[in-house]
Structures are given as structure tokens and as C-alpha cells.
Amino acid sequence: MTWDYDQFKKLEDAEEYFQFFQLPYDQKFVNVNRLHILKKFSQLIKEIDENYTDLSISDKLNKYREALEQAYQVFLESTPQEQKLFKVFNQKPKNVVTLTEITSD
């Protein structure tokens, strides 16, 4: 299947990507995991762009399609907290002392 790269560059919403690549998706699942799916998809696109510089546009878009499928699948199998894609999941809370930090003398 061939896709229009210029049209791809205009896409913004998760649903638009799934529709563009003609991939099935669960709307309720996307509503809950939208930002995480798009963030993972963005990371995978960056890897494709860095590692497959000699691909044709058609082959690159096929790889992007696979990346969107992979990003969606990641969150079917794990949680956003497990993936830690966003800074908030990697930060240690401030003004919190964990039980492991308390010692008795």
C-alpha cells in the first residue's frame, strides 16, 4: 500500500494516524492512552529516521505504520507508569521521605 507523505505530515490526532494507516483501534483505549501512544510513536519514528536514512518514502511510511502498531501494542501490554515516557514518571517526588530512607539509631 502506498501513502501520501505530505498528507502524513499534516496529521495531528491519534485517530488520524490510525485512519491514515488503516489500522483498527479501540476508541476508548485511545482516549485513555492517547498521549502515551503518540509519544511512543514519535520516539519510534525518530529511530526509523535515524537508522533507515536510505529508505524510499513508501518504505519509510510502511515502517511508520509498523511503529504505530507497536506503540499501540505497548500500552495494551503495559502501563504508562511502567513505560515512563514522560518526565513526571521519572521524577522523585519532592518533600517526600520514603520508608527505606528512615533509619533508626
C-alpha positions as CSV (number, residue, x, y, z in Angstrom):
1,M,0.0,0.0,0.0
2,T,1.2,3.5,-0.7
3,W,0.5,6.6,1.2
4,D,1.0,10.3,0.6
5,Y,3.9,11.6,2.7
6,D,2.6,15.2,2.5
7,Q,-0.7,14.1,3.9
8,F,1.1,12.2,6.6
9,K,2.9,15.3,7.7
10,K,-0.4,17.1,8.3
11,L,-1.8,14.5,10.7
12,E,-2.2,15.6,14.3
13,D,-4.6,13.4,16.2
14,A,-4.0,9.7,17.1
15,E,-7.2,8.8,15.3
16,E,-6.0,10.5,12.2
17,Y,-2.8,8.3,12.2
18,F,-4.8,5.1,12.7
19,Q,-7.2,6.1,9.9
20,F,-4.4,7.1,7.6
21,F,-2.6,3.8,8.0
22,Q,-6.0,1.9,8.0
23,L,-5.3,0.3,11.4
24,P,-8.0,-0.8,13.7
25,Y,-8.1,0.7,17.1
26,D,-10.3,0.9,20.2
27,Q,-11.6,4.4,20.7
28,K,-11.9,4.1,24.4
29,F,-8.4,2.7,24.7
30,V,-7.0,5.6,22.6
31,N,-9.0,8.1,24.7
32,V,-7.2,6.9,27.8
33,N,-3.7,6.3,26.3
34,R,-3.6,8.9,23.6
35,L,-0.6,10.9,24.7
36,H,1.4,7.8,25.6
37,I,0.8,6.2,22.3
38,L,1.7,9.4,20.4
39,K,4.8,9.8,22.5
40,K,6.0,6.3,21.9
41,F,5.1,6.6,18.2
42,S,7.2,9.8,18.0
43,Q,10.2,8.0,19.6
44,L,9.9,5.1,17.1
45,I,9.6,7.5,14.1
46,K,12.8,9.2,15.3
47,E,14.6,5.9,15.5
48,I,13.4,5.0,12.0
49,D,14.5,8.3,10.6
50,E,18.0,7.9,12.3
51,N,18.6,4.3,11.4
52,Y,16.9,4.0,7.9
53,T,18.2,7.0,6.0
54,D,18.2,5.2,2.7
55,L,14.5,4.2,2.6
56,S,12.1,5.3,0.0
57,I,9.2,7.4,1.2
58,S,6.9,4.4,0.7
59,D,9.1,2.1,2.7
60,K,9.5,4.7,5.4
61,L,5.8,5.1,5.7
62,N,5.4,1.4,6.0
63,K,7.9,1.4,8.8
64,Y,5.9,4.3,10.4
65,R,2.8,2.1,10.2
66,E,4.6,-0.7,11.9
67,A,5.7,1.8,14.6
68,L,2.2,3.0,15.2
69,E,1.1,-0.6,15.6
70,Q,4.0,-1.2,18.0
71,A,3.2,1.9,20.1
72,Y,-0.4,0.9,20.4
73,Q,0.5,-2.7,21.4
74,V,3.0,-1.5,24.0
75,F,0.2,0.1,26.0
76,L,-2.1,-2.9,25.5
77,E,0.6,-5.0,27.3
78,S,1.9,-2.5,29.9
79,T,1.0,0.7,31.7
80,P,2.2,4.3,31.1
81,Q,3.8,4.1,34.6
82,E,5.9,1.1,33.5
83,Q,7.0,2.7,30.3
84,K,8.0,6.0,31.9
85,L,7.8,8.0,28.7
86,F,7.1,11.3,30.4
87,K,9.4,13.2,32.8
88,V,6.7,13.1,35.5
89,F,7.1,9.3,35.8
90,N,10.9,9.6,36.3
91,Q,11.0,12.3,38.9
92,K,11.3,11.6,42.5
93,P,8.6,13.3,44.5
94,K,9.8,16.4,46.4
95,N,9.2,16.8,50.1
96,V,8.6,13.0,50.5
97,V,10.6,10.7,52.7
98,T,10.3,7.1,51.9
99,L,10.3,4.4,54.5
100,T,13.6,3.0,53.2
101,E,15.2,6.4,53.9
102,I,14.2,6.3,57.6
103,T,16.8,4.6,59.8
104,S,16.9,4.1,63.5
105,D,20.0,4.8,65.5
